Amino acid sequence: MKPNHPKIEIMDTTLRDGEQTSGVSFVPHEKLMIARLLLEDLKVDRVEVASARVSEGEFDAVKMICDWAARRNMLPRVEVLGFVDGHVSVDWIHATGCRVINLLCKGSLKHCTCQLQKSLEEHIEDILAVVNYANEQDMEVNVYLEDWSNGMKDSPEYVFQLMDALIQTNIQRYMLPDTLGILNPLQVIEFMRKMVKRYPHTHFDFHAHNDYDLAVSNVLAAVLSGCRGLHTTINGLGERAGNAPLASVQAILKDHFSAITSIDESRLNDVSRVVESYSGIVIPANKPIVGENVFTQVAGVHADGDNKSNLYCNDLLPERFGRKREYALGKNSGKANIRKNLEDLGLQLDEDAMRKVTERIIELGDKKELVTQEDLPYIVSDVLKHGVVEERVNLKSYIVNLAFGLKPMATLRIEINGKEYEESSSGDGQYDAFVRALRKVYKVTLGRKFPMLTNYAVTIPPGGRTDAFVQTVITWSYEDKIFRTRGLDADQTEAAIKATVKMLNIIEGEYGK
């Protein structure tokens, strides 16, 4: 390995520090699923899955993960945060089947004297007692130097005295947290280089927090300074402003530092979506790498440039991350964006037709209406007054009802390729009942697959009017293809049903082929 291509170890703490995001709580089976995705799919080196002594549910979750990991020879890659509390944390962790404890020690004089109300010598004695006991239980020990950043700013001699005492043990990794997110990259470089110079054969991890929006920058400064391990979370989850997001860290390590990691980039987006679903924390549309819009060109000049030697592309190619480039349709689109979308749909228009379609899309954009690629055939058909869209599916009638104390019901009659079907179902909401009835038609009566709904977004104009038009955009997955359909109506359920009928016509067109 070339010296300028450092190998960086990634420890993901989504299941421990990430779960400290306000409002986030993973149940045991969700923790197991995320741990499996992190270790098997993303191939992170290590995962921190919990804090000791939290709850019975947390104990069960760690036990499930460790049972699974042990069967796959991955148990050494599973870690749990423990405390300097004699035998208590070690016994709790050992009983779950985990064999790695990340011991939380005090990395600043202020934390040691004010929180523990102990001297450094007393704290060292307590730490060594836990380390020795963990070793007796055949457990590996890493240590966090909590508040290390303030320790290096205000009491560096305390940090060095603590390290001098611990370096004599068989502690595997020294994990250096910027616990309060106070550092900037220049300070990280200064402090990390001091640590590496003084303890050159020691494995240091850096654990960043994002209070000043500097977590990713600080992580990279740590790597530049000789740090060998990094702590990340999926989607940047974590206490307060969060931790360094794995997707961004991975991309910058590879593209700007030529660093080597074990991460499978192609799985980043999928894992990000799973964590978004389980956590309930929505990914911002403009979040690098995993945001909904980050591979979408809006300005028409960009689409034109992409047609001419990819002038507006960089090393962040969407295909690296299991995604594809899109071209937005709206008032800024221009002909190049529209032509890109038409090409994807297999449609070709002459210049006069392109001008008319472009004018209509700009008109819709001025009204703040979102236009999706799947809307294009309908717009072309409407503007040019010819049958670009073949209506294979027609909703003849439907009834949805809602009654207090009863589950919503839906009954529908639908024509598919000239033949009518009728079905009813209950659901957890009016639209859910409608979709369940549709599924019966497709899966039971026709014996065919039905698309999976992967995202449901509703936009209501500000102002509070009860008769305002609701725009519903639904994202579907069908035969490994992701697409979106839009419905617009004063009634939210009706808007969703319009979007669904558009989706059915799209898949019927594919099925017909």
C-alpha positions in Angstrom: 0.0 0.0 0.0 1.3 3.4 -1.0 1.9 5.7 2.0 -0.2 8.5 0.4 -3.1 6.1 0.2 -4.0 5.6 3.9 -6.2 2.8 5.0 -9.0 4.3 7.2 -11.1 2.2 9.5 -14.7 3.2 9.7 -16.7 2.6 12.9 -20.4 3.4 12.5 -22.3 4.5 15.6 -25.8 5.0 14.1 -27.2 2.5 16.6 -25.6 4.2 19.6 -24.9 7.9 19.1 -27.3 8.1 16.2 -30.1 6.9 18.4 -29.3 9.8 20.7 -31.0 12.0 18.0 -34.0 13.7 19.6 -37.1 11.6 18.9 -35.3 8.5 17.6 -35.7 5.1 19.1 -35.0 1.8 17.3 -36.8 -1.3 18.4 -34.6 -4.5 18.6 -35.5 -5.9 15.1 -34.8 -2.6 13.5 -31.4 -2.5 15.2 -30.6 -6.0 13.9 -31.6 -5.0 10.4 -29.5 -1.9 10.4 -26.5 -3.7 11.9 -26.8 -6.4 9.2 -26.9 -3.7 6.5 -24.0 -1.8 7.9 -21.7 -4.9 8.3 -22.8 -7.1 5.3 -24.0 -4.5 2.7 -22.0 -1.3 3.4 -19.1 -3.3 4.9 -18.2 -0.9 7.6 -15.3 -2.2 9.7 -17.1 -1.9 13.1 -20.5 -1.0 14.6 -21.3 0.5 17.9 -24.7 -0.8 18.7 -25.8 0.4 22.1 -24.9 1.8 25.5 -24.8 -0.6 28.5 -27.4 -0.6 31.2 -30.0 1.4 29.2 -33.0 -0.9 29.3 -34.2 -4.5 28.9 -35.1 -3.7 25.3 -31.6 -2.5 24.6 -30.2 -5.7 26.2 -32.4 -7.8 23.9 -31.3 -5.8 20.9 -27.6 -6.3 21.6 -28.1 -10.0 22.2 -29.9 -10.4 18.9 -27.2 -8.6 17.0 -24.4 -10.5 18.8 -26.1 -13.9 18.2 -26.4 -13.0 14.5 -22.8 -11.7 14.3 -21.3 -14.7 16.0 -22.9 -17.1 13.5 -21.1 -15.1 10.7 -17.8 -14.6 12.4 -18.4 -10.9 12.8 -18.7 -10.7 16.6 -15.3 -8.9 17.0 -16.8 -6.1 14.9 -19.7 -5.4 17.3 -19.1 -2.9 20.1 -21.0 -1.5 23.1 -20.4 1.7 25.1 -19.6 1.0 28.7 -18.9 3.1 31.8 -16.2 3.2 34.5 -18.5 1.6 37.1 -16.6 -1.4 38.4 -18.0 -4.6 37.1 -21.5 -3.4 36.2 -21.0 -2.4 32.5 -18.6 -5.2 31.8 -21.1 -7.8 33.2 -24.0 -6.3 31.3 -22.1 -6.3 28.0 -20.6 -9.8 28.5 -24.1 -11.2 29.2 -25.3 -10.0 25.8 -22.6 -12.0 24.1 -20.7 -8.9 23.0 -16.9 -9.1 23.5 -15.8 -5.5 22.8 -16.4 -2.6 25.3 -15.9 1.0 24.4 -15.1 2.4 27.8 -16.1 6.0 28.4 -13.4 7.8 30.3 -13.0 11.5 31.1 -10.7 13.3 28.5 -10.7 16.7 30.2 -9.7 17.9 33.7 -13.0 19.7 34.0 -15.1 16.6 33.4 -13.0 14.6 35.8 -13.1 17.0 38.7 -16.6 18.5 38.2 -18.6 15.5 37.1 -16.8 12.7 38.8 -15.5 14.8 41.6 -12.3 12.8 41.5 -8.6 13.4 41.0 -6.9 12.2 37.8 -5.1 9.5 39.9 -8.4 8.2 41.3 -9.9 8.2 37.8 -6.9 6.3 36.4 -7.2 3.7 39.2 -10.9 3.2 38.4 -10.2 2.8 34.7 -7.5 0.3 35.2 -9.7 -1.8 37.4 -12.4 -2.0 34.7 -9.8 -2.7 32.0 -8.3 -5.5 34.0 -11.7 -7.0 34.8 -12.7 -6.9 31.1 -9.5 -8.6 30.2 -10.3 -11.4 32.7 -13.6 -11.9 30.9 -11.7 -12.2 27.5 -13.1 -8.9 26.3 -11.3 -6.4 24.1 -11.2 -2.8 25.4 -11.3 0.5 23.5 -11.5 3.8 25.4 -13.3 7.1 24.7 -11.6 10.2 26.1 -14.8 12.1 26.5 -14.5 15.9 26.0 -11.0 15.3 24.6 -11.3 18.5 22.5 -11.7 20.7 25.6 -9.1 18.6 27.3 -6.5 19.5 24.6 -7.6 23.2 24.7 -7.7 23.7 28.4 -5.8 20.9 30.1 -3.4 19.1 27.7 -1.2 17.9 30.5 -4.2 16.1 32.0 -4.7 14.3 28.6 -1.1 13.3 28.4 -0.9 12.0 32.0 -4.0 10.0 31.4 -2.6 8.6 28.1 0.8 7.8 29.7 -1.0 5.7 32.3 -3.3 3.9 29.9 -0.7 3.3 27.2 0.9 0.6 29.3 -2.3 -1.6 29.1 -3.5 -3.7 26.1 -6.2 -1.1 25.2 -6.8 -1.5 21.4 -8.0 1.9 20.3 -8.1 5.4 21.8 -11.1 7.2 20.6 -10.9 11.0 20.6 -14.3 12.8 20.6 -15.0 16.4 19.9 -17.9 15.8 22.3 -19.4 19.3 22.1 -18.5 20.0 18.5 -16.3 23.0 19.3 -13.2 22.3 17.1 -12.4 23.7 13.7 -10.1 21.9 11.2 -7.0 23.8 12.2 -7.4 22.9 15.8 -8.0 19.2 14.9 -4.8 19.2 12.9 -2.9 20.7 15.8 -4.3 18.5 18.5 -4.3 15.2 16.5 -0.7 15.7 15.4 0.4 16.2 19.0 -1.3 12.9 19.9 0.2 11.0 17.0 3.7 12.5 17.6 3.7 11.6 21.3 2.1 8.1 20.8 3.3 7.1 17.3 2.3 3.4 17.5 -1.2 4.0 18.9 -4.4 3.6 17.0 -6.5 6.8 17.3 -10.1 7.2 16.2 -11.7 10.6 15.8 -15.4 11.2 16.7 -16.8 14.4 15.4 -19.9 16.4 16.2 -21.6 18.8 13.9 -22.5 21.8 16.1 -20.7 24.3 13.9 -21.4 22.3 10.7 -17.7 21.3 10.6 -18.0 17.6 11.4 -16.9 16.4 7.9 -14.2 19.0 7.6 -12.9 18.0 11.0 -12.9 14.3 10.2 -10.8 15.0 7.1 -8.4 17.1 9.1 -8.0 14.2 11.5 -7.1 11.9 8.6 -4.6 14.4 7.3 -3.0 14.4 10.8 -2.5 10.6 11.1 -5.8 9.4 12.6 -6.4 5.8 11.6 -10.1 5.5 12.4 -13.3 7.5 12.0 -16.7 7.4 13.6 -19.7 8.1 11.4 -23.5 7.7 11.4 -26.0 7.2 8.5 -27.5 10.5 7.5 -25.5 12.3 10.1 -27.8 11.2 13.0 -26.6 12.0 16.5 -26.8 14.2 19.6 -27.8 17.8 18.9 -26.6 18.7 15.4 -25.5 15.1 14.8 -22.3 13.3 13.7 -20.3 13.1 10.5 -22.5 11.4 7.8 -20.9 8.3 6.4 -21.8 9.0 2.8 -20.1 12.4 2.7 -17.1 11.1 4.6 -16.6 8.2 2.2 -16.9 10.4 -0.9 -14.4 13.0 0.3 -11.9 10.4 1.6 -11.9 8.6 -1.7 -11.9 11.6 -4.1 -9.8 14.1 -2.2 -7.4 12.0 -0.1 -7.2 8.8 -2.2 -7.8 7.0 1.1 -8.8 3.4 1.1 -11.9 2.2 3.1 -13.9 -1.0 3.0 -17.2 0.8 2.2 -19.4 -0.4 -0.7 -20.5 3.0 -2.1 -23.2 1.5 -4.2 -25.2 0.6 -1.1 -25.0 3.9 0.6 -28.3 5.3 -0.8 -30.3 2.1 0.0 -29.1 1.9 3.6 -29.7 5.6 4.0 -33.4 5.2 3.0 -33.8 2.3 5.5 -32.4 4.4 8.3 -34.6 7.3 7.3 -37.7 5.1 7.5 -36.8 3.5 10.9 -35.6 6.8 12.5 -38.4 9.0 11.2 -35.8 11.7 10.5 -36.4 12.9 6.9 -33.3 13.3 4.7 -33.1 16.9 3.4 -33.5 17.0 -0.4 -30.2 18.8 -0.8 -28.1 16.6 1.5 -25.0 15.5 -0.4 -24.9 12.0 -1.9 -28.2 10.8 -0.5 -30.6 13.8 -0.9 -33.5 13.5 -3.3 -32.3 16.4 -5.5 -28.5 16.2 -5.4 -28.2 14.4 -8.8 -30.9 16.5 -10.4 -30.0 19.3 -12.9 -32.5 22.1 -12.9 -31.0 24.8 -15.2 -31.5 24.0 -18.9 -27.9 25.2 -19.6 -26.6 22.3 -17.4 -28.6 19.7 -19.4 -27.2 21.3 -22.6 -23.7 21.1 -21.2 -24.2 17.4 -20.2 -25.1 16.8 -23.9 -21.8 18.3 -24.8 -19.1 16.3 -23.2 -20.6 16.2 -19.7 -19.6 19.8 -19.0 -21.5 19.9 -15.7 -20.6 16.6 -14.2 -18.0 16.0 -11.5 -16.5 12.9 -9.8 -19.7 12.4 -7.8 -21.3 10.3 -10.5 -24.7 9.1 -9.3 -24.0 5.6 -10.5 -21.3 5.2 -7.9 -24.0 5.4 -5.2 -26.7 3.3 -6.9 -28.5 6.3 -8.3 -28.9 8.1 -11.7 -28.8 11.7 -12.9 -32.2 13.4 -13.5 -33.2 16.6 -15.2 -35.9 18.7 -13.4 -38.9 19.9 -15.3 -40.1 23.4 -14.4 -39.8 27.1 -15.3 -35.9 26.9 -15.5 -35.8 23.7 -17.6 -35.3 24.8 -21.2 -35.5 22.4 -24.1 -32.4 20.4 -23.1 -33.9 19.2 -19.8 -37.1 18.3 -21.5 -35.4 16.5 -24.4 -33.4 14.5 -21.8 -36.6 13.3 -20.1 -38.3 12.6 -23.5 -35.3 10.4 -24.5 -35.7 8.4 -21.3 -39.3 7.8 -22.3 -38.5 7.0 -25.9 -40.4 10.0 -27.3 -39.1 12.4 -30.0 -40.6 15.8 -30.9 -39.8 18.3 -33.6 -38.7 21.8 -32.8 -42.2 23.3 -33.0 -43.6 20.7 -30.7 -40.7 21.1 -28.3 -41.4 24.8 -28.1 -45.1 24.2 -27.2 -44.3 21.6 -24.6 -41.6 23.8 -23.1 -44.0 26.8 -22.8 -46.6 24.6 -21.0 -44.0 23.3 -18.5 -42.8 26.8 -17.8 -46.4 27.9 -17.3 -46.9 25.0 -14.8 -43.7 26.0 -13.0 -44.8 29.6 -12.6 -47.9 28.2 -10.8 -45.5 26.2 -8.4 -46.7 22.9 -9.8 -44.2 20.1 -9.7 -43.8 18.3 -13.1 -42.4 14.8 -13.1 -41.0 12.8 -16.0 -44.1 10.6 -15.8 -46.3 13.7 -16.4 -44.6 14.4 -19.7 -46.6 12.1 -22.0 -49.8 13.6 -20.6 -48.5 17.1 -21.2 -47.4 16.3 -24.7 -50.8 14.7 -25.4 -52.7 17.7 -24.1 -50.5 20.3 -25.8 -50.3 18.6 -29.2 -53.8 17.2 -29.1 -52.8 13.7 -30.1 -52.8 10.4 -28.4 -49.3 10.1 -27.1 -50.8 8.4 -24.0 -52.8 5.3 -24.5 -55.2 5.0 -21.6 -55.2 1.3 -20.8 -56.6 1.8 -17.3 -59.7 3.8 -16.5 -61.2 4.2 -13.1 -64.9 3.9 -13.7 -66.1 4.6 -10.1 -65.1 4.4 -6.5 -66.4 5.0 -3.0 -64.3 5.6 0.0 -65.9 6.2 3.4 -64.7 7.1 6.9 -66.8 6.4 10.0 -65.9 6.9 13.7 -64.9 3.6 15.3 -64.7 1.7 12.1 -61.8 1.1 9.6 -62.1 3.1 6.4 -63.5 1.2 3.4 -63.1 1.5 -0.3 -65.0 -0.1 -3.2 -63.9 0.5 -6.8 -64.7 -0.4 -10.4 -61.8 -0.2 -12.8 -61.3 -1.0 -16.5 -58.0 -2.6 -17.4 -57.3 -3.3 -21.1 -61.0 -3.2 -21.9 -62.2 -5.5 -19.1 -63.9 -4.3 -15.9 -63.1 -5.4 -12.4 -64.7 -4.6 -9.0 -63.2 -5.0 -5.6 -63.5 -3.8 -2.0 -61.2 -3.6 1.0 -60.7 -1.9 4.4 -57.5 -0.1 5.3 -55.7 2.2 7.8 -56.9 5.2 5.9 -59.1 6.0 2.9 -56.2 5.9 0.4 -54.8 2.8 2.0 -58.2 1.1 1.6 -58.3 2.2 -2.0 -54.8 0.8 -2.7 -55.6 -2.5 -0.9 -58.6 -2.9 -3.2 -56.4 -2.3 -6.2 -53.9 -4.8 -5.0 -56.6 -7.4 -4.9 -57.5 -6.8 -8.5 -53.9 -7.1 -9.6 -52.5 -9.8 -7.3 -55.5 -12.0 -6.7 -57.7 -11.6 -9.8 -55.0 -11.0 -12.4 -52.1 -12.8 -10.6 -49.7 -10.0 -11.3 -47.2 -7.9 -9.3 -48.4 -4.6 -7.9 -45.9 -1.7 -7.5 -44.5 -0.8 -4.1 -45.2 2.7 -2.8 -41.8 4.0 -1.5 -42.6 7.7 -0.8 -45.7 9.8 -0.5 -45.3 13.6 -0.4 -48.1 16.1 -0.1 -47.8 19.8 -0.8 -50.4 22.3 0.3 -50.0 26.0 -0.5 -49.6 28.3 2.5 -52.5 30.5 3.6 -54.7 28.0 5.3 -57.5 27.8 2.8 -59.5 24.6 3.1 -60.3 24.5 -0.6 -56.7 24.9 -1.8 -55.4 22.5 -4.4 -53.3 19.7 -2.9 -50.4 18.3 -4.9 -49.6 14.7 -4.2 -46.4 13.1 -5.6 -46.0 9.4 -5.1 -42.8 7.4 -5.7 -43.2 3.8 -6.9 -40.9 0.9 -7.3 -41.8 -1.6 -10.0 -39.5 -4.2 -11.7 -36.4 -2.5 -10.4 -37.5 0.8 -11.7 -38.2 3.9 -9.6 -40.7 6.5 -10.9 -43.0 9.3 -9.6 -46.5 10.3 -10.5 -48.4 13.4 -9.5 -52.0 14.2 -8.8 -53.6 17.6 -8.2 -57.0 18.2 -6.6 -58.7 20.1 -3.8 -59.1 16.7 -2.0 -56.0 15.0 -0.9 -57.3 11.5 -1.4 -58.6 12.3 -4.9 -55.1 13.8 -5.7 -53.5 10.5 -4.5 -55.9 8.4 -6.6 -55.2 10.5 -9.7 -51.5 9.9 -9.2 -52.2 6.2 -8.7 -54.1 5.9 -12.0 -51.3 7.5 -13.8 -49.0 4.9 -12.3 -51.3 2.1 -13.4 -51.2 3.3 -17.0 -47.4 3.5 -16.9 -47.0 -0.1 -15.7 -49.7 -1.3 -18.2 -47.6 0.2 -21.0 -44.6 -1.7 -19.7 -46.6 -4.9 -19.2 -48.0 -4.6 -22.8 -44.4 -4.6 -24.1 
